[in-house]
Amino acid sequence: MMRTTWGLLAVLLVTSPAILYFKYQRKLAAPTAGGQHYAAVDETIWEHALPDLDDLRLYAGGKEIPYTRKIMYGSSRTEQKSVRLLQPGTLGGETQFLLDMSGVPEYDRITLDLAAKNYVAHARVDGQDDPHGTKWANLGMTTLFDLSDEKLGHNSTLQIPVSTYNYLRVTLEGPVKPADVQGATAGIERAQQAVWRELGSALKQTQEGKDTVLTAEVSRNIPVERVLLTIDPAQGNFQRGMEVQDGKGSTVSTGEIRRIHLQRNGQKIDVEQTWLDLNATGQGKLRAVIHNGDDAPLKITGARLEQYERRIYFDCDAGTSLEFYYGDGKLNAPVYDYAQLFQTDANAGPVQLDAEEANAAYTGRPDERPWSERHPAVLWAAILAAVAVLGGIAVRSMKNAGA
């Protein structure tokens, strides 16, 4: 029991924070108002703190201040539910059908299951509660397309304002026939905008055969979550495969970038995605490779690495003098009631960080290893001396026995 108690005490001594044990510090600008605030983590903190920022602590007047960390992913939640397809047919040369939405409380998108290939169609959506009524509300137009032969992707989702009508009437202007409409699902997307930070690592562009390669040096611990390209507006339509490799040549992300601006059968299509999401932690070099095939390289006018902003939320009074401390390799992540009960305040304001400084009070943690590990030479000398003494006693005993 006593040994267990001392063991727990030793663990507490090793993992408890103290200002003397942190190598680095960052002052924060004093808030002008009380309440909830946040500070954004930058590359300097990532470079000198533990991975995942486990050793980051916030102090005010020598007192530890509880906080919580939030990654500003944004959020997107869509609950899709199948809906009944009713009365598919042709009216005035156009495909028309009804969707029974009575089982979906509210919705802002309908995804159609279409058997048609290589088409462009214009879809009009109208809604009302009585399927036999005459007062249909116009909910907008969406361009649907499938450009499989040209390898430019497809879109079969109708996007409309948030609605609660029991029935929708969909009219398709184009080559899609009633028999091509095989089903539909509906739902609503509730999204919160993500917050991105641009990283300071510059991307260098080179050409390796038919591939365009962008390389950057990323310091250790720094998360990288997107490669964003700026393509010359004069660049025509394209769809290119893209992958990102780490310093060892292993692929960490694959996908496609594309631009589609065209008109087919009087219908306009506008699609553009010039970024690739990834999940990598900088440990040297990152390579973004664009596979051009037999096409000319894209006219890339800019490229940057980005990460989701990491925020440190905390509460304090106006004018409080605050400091971050980090650089203690033996700390575990803090556990605060504040983090477990945290609710984001929409009025929380940012607090700026000053430049990093070496902690003038730093002494480092005391050597808490056992005495034998801290003085191995003395221990071995004692062991050898004991062996010599015991050996002498043994020899003397043998001589006395012989006599």
N, C-alpha and C positions, 0 to 999 in steps of 0.2 A: 504493500500500500504506500509506504513512504517513497519507494523508488518511482512509482507511478506519479505521485504528487510532484516530485522533483523534475520528472520528465516533462510534465505539463507546464511547470514553471519555466523550464528552459525554452520550450517552444514559444511561450508568451514573450519571453525576453528577446528572442530572436525576431519575432514577427511584429512586435509593437512599434509604431512609428515614433520618431523623435526628430526634431529639427536638426540636431547634431549629425544625423546619419544620412541626410540628403546632400548630394553633390551640387544640385542646381536649384535655382529659384527664379520665379518670374513675378514681378509686381503687377497688380491689376489697377486700372484707373478706378478711383473711388466713385461709386454710384452716386448720382445726384438725387435719387429717390429711394425709399425703402421698398422692400418686397422681393419678388422673384427676378433673378437676372441669369445671364448665361455668358460663358466665354467659349470661343471657338478654338479648338486644338489646331496648332499649326505643325509644320514639318520639324521645327526645332525641338518641340516636345517629343515627337515620335522618335527622333534620333537618339535622345538621351534617356528616355524613360523605358520601363519594361514593356515587352509586347502586351498589347491590350490595355496599356496605361495602368496596370495594377498598383504601381507605387506612387501614383499621383495623389497628393494631399493638398487641401486648402486650409490656410491658417489666417486668423485675424487676431493680432495682438498676442501671438503665441498660443492661441486656442484653436484646436482643430474644428473646422466647420464642415458639417455633413453636406454631401452633394449627390447628384446622380448624373450618369452619363447617358446621352441620347444620340443615336445615329439617325440622321435626318433622311431616312430612306424615302420618305413619302409613303403613301399606302394606296393600294388599289384592291378593292374587294368586289367581285362580281359573283352573284348567285344566279346561275343559269337554271331555267326550268323549261321542260318541253311544253309546247302549246299545241292545241289542235288546229289542224289545217282544214278549212271548210271551203266548199264550192269552188275549187280551181277550175278555171275556164277561160274562154277568150271573149273579149268585148271590144268591138271596133278594131280588131287586129292586134290588141294588146292582151297580154296575160294578166288575169286578175284573180285574186283569191282573198278569203277572209281568214283572220287568226283569232281564235277564241282566247282572250287574255284574262278571263274571269278568275283564273287560279293564280294570277301574279298581281300582288297588291300595287306595285309600281315598277316601272321599267323605263330604260332609256336606250336600249339596244335590242335588236332582234337579229339573230344569226340564222340564215336560211341554209338548208341542205339542198344544194342544187346539183343536178347531174350534168348540166351543160358544161362544155369546155370551149375555150377560145372564143369568148364573147365579150361585149361591152353592152350593158343595159342600164337604163335610167329607172330608178324605183321611186314612185310616189307613195307616201303613207298618209292615210286619213284615219281618223278615229271617231267613234261615238259608242254609246252604251246600248243602243238598239240596232241590231244587225239589219233590220228592215226599215230603219229610219231614213230620212232624206237630208238631214243636216249633219254632214260629215265635216269634221274639223281637219284642215290641212296641217300635217305635222312635219312636212319638209320632203326634200328630195335627196337621194343618195345614189352615187354611181357605183354599180356592181360590175366586176370584171373578172375574167380569167384569161391570162396571157401566157398559158403554159408553153405554147410553141415558141414564144419569144423569150421564155425564161424570165419573165418579169412579174411573176407571182399572181395573186388573186385577192379579191375582197368580196365577201358575201354577207357582210354585216350592215344592217340598217341602223343608223344612228339618228335618234329623234330626241326632242325635249322630254324631260321626265314626265311620264303620263300615267293615268289610271283608268283609261277607257276600257270597257269590257271587250270591245271588238276593234280590230284594226283591219282596214282594207288596203291591200297592197296592189299597185298597178305597175307592171313592168313594161317599159317601152324598149323593145329590142328583141333579139332572137331567142330568148328563153321561153320555152313552151310550158303549158300547164303540167305536162307529164314530167318535166325536169324538176319541178318543185316537189321534193320528197319529204320535207318536214321543216320544223323551225323550233328554236329555243329562244327564250327571252330572259332578260335580267336587268339589273341596274348596277352601274359601277360607281362606287363612292371613293373618290380619289383625294389624296392630300399631296400637294406638290412637294417633290423632293428638293433638297437644297444641296447644290454641288459646290465643291471647292476646286479651283484649278491648282495643280501642283507645279512647283517651280522647275521640274525636270524638263529640259528642252529636248524635243524630238528631232533627230537628224534624218533627212530623207536621202536614200540611195536607191539605185536600180540594180537588181540581181537577176540577170536574164529577163524573163517576162514579168517578174514580180517587183512590185514597189515595196521597199522595206523602210520602216521608220523605227529608229532605235533611240533609247534613252537610258541613262543611268539613274537608278532610283535607290536612295539610301535605305538602310535596313529598317525594318519594322513599319515602313510607311505603306498603308493600304492603297491599292490602285483599283478603281472600280469602273472606269470607262476610258476608252480612247475616242476622242471626238475630232472629226476631220472637218475642215472648211474646204468645200469644193468650188472652184471657179463657176460663177453663174452661167458662163458661156458653155460649160461642159454639157454635152448632150445626155440623153437617157443612158443609164447604165445599171447593171446589177453585177457586183463582183463578190467573190468569196474572200473572206478575211479571217486571219487567225492571229493570236498573240502567243508568243513563246517566252519562257523565262530564260534566265542566264544559262541554264543547262540544256536548252534546246527543247524542253518539254512544252507541249501545247497546253495553255491554261484557259483558252477560250476560242471558239470558232463561231462564225455566223456570216451574214451578208450585209453589205451596204448597197443602197440603191437610190436612184432618182428616176421617177417616171412622170413625165409631163407630156401628155399626148391627147389627141382628139380622135375618137373612133365613132363613125356613124352619127356624128353630131354630138357625141357625149365626151365630156372632159374628164380626164383622170389626173390626179395630182397626188403623188406619193413620194416622200423623201425621208430617208434614214441614213445618216452619215456618221453613225457611231456604233461601237461594239462594246457591250457590257462584259465585264470580267470580274474575277475575284482573285487578286494576286497581292502578295506582300513583297515589297521591294527588297531584294537581296542581291542587287547588282544590276544586270542589264535586262531590259524588256525589249522585245522585237515584235512590231506589228507588221504582218506580211499581207499585202493585198495581191491576190492572184488575178492578173489581168487576162490570162489566156492569150488569145491571138489579137486582142484589142490593144489600142494605144494606151499607155499609162494615163491615169486620171490626172487632171490639173488640180493638184492639191495646193492650196494657198495658205493653209494653216493646219496645225495639229497640236493637240494638247492632251495631257493625262489629267484625269479628274478623280476625285473621291467624294463620297457623301460627307457632308460636314458633320463632325463630331462636336457636340456641345456639352459643356459642364454646367448644369443648372444648380443654383443654390439660392438661399434667401439671406438677406442681410439688410441692415439699416443704411440710410443715406450717409455718405461720407466715410463709410467703413474702410479702413486700410487693409487690403487683402493681398495675400501672396500664395502662389503655387510653389510647392516643393516636390522634387522628384529626383531619381537617381539613387535609389536604395534597392539593390538587387535582391534583398532578402524579404521584402514585403509581399504579402498576399493582397488581393483586392479587398477594399474596405467593405464592411456590411453595415449599412445605416438604415434606421427606420425611415428616414427621409426618402430614401430611394424606393422603399417598398410601398410607401403611401403617396408617392409623388403624383401630382396632377399638374399638367402644363397650364401656365397662365398665359392667355393670349396677349397680355400686355407686358410680358417679360422682355426686357431690353438687353442688348449686347453690351458687354464690358470689354474694353480693349486691353491687350496684354503689352507690357513693356518688354524691352529686350532681355534675353536670358543673361543671368549673372551666375558666377560661381558662388556657392553658399559660403560666406565668410566664416560661418560658425561650424563648418564641417570638420568633424574629427574622425569619421568612420566608426563603424561598429567595433566594440571591443572583441578581442579574440576569445570566443567562448568555447573553444575546443577543450577537451580534457587535457590535464597537465601533461600526460604522457605523449599526446600528439603535438603539443607545443614545444616540448623539450626532448625530442627523440634521442639526441646524442647523450644527454645525461642518463636517460633510461638505459641505453645500451651499455654505457660505462658501468653503471650499477650492476647490470646483469652479468657482465664479464667479470667484475670484481667478485661477485657472489660465486660464480662458477670457479674462479681461481681459489677462493677460500675453501669452498667445498672440496675441490680437488686436493688441496693440501691436507685437509683433515682426513680424506680418504686414504692418501698415501701413508700418512703417519699411522693410521689405524692398521693398515696392512703390515707395516714394519713391526709394530708392537705385537701383532698376532704371530708373526714369524718368530720373534724372539721367545 
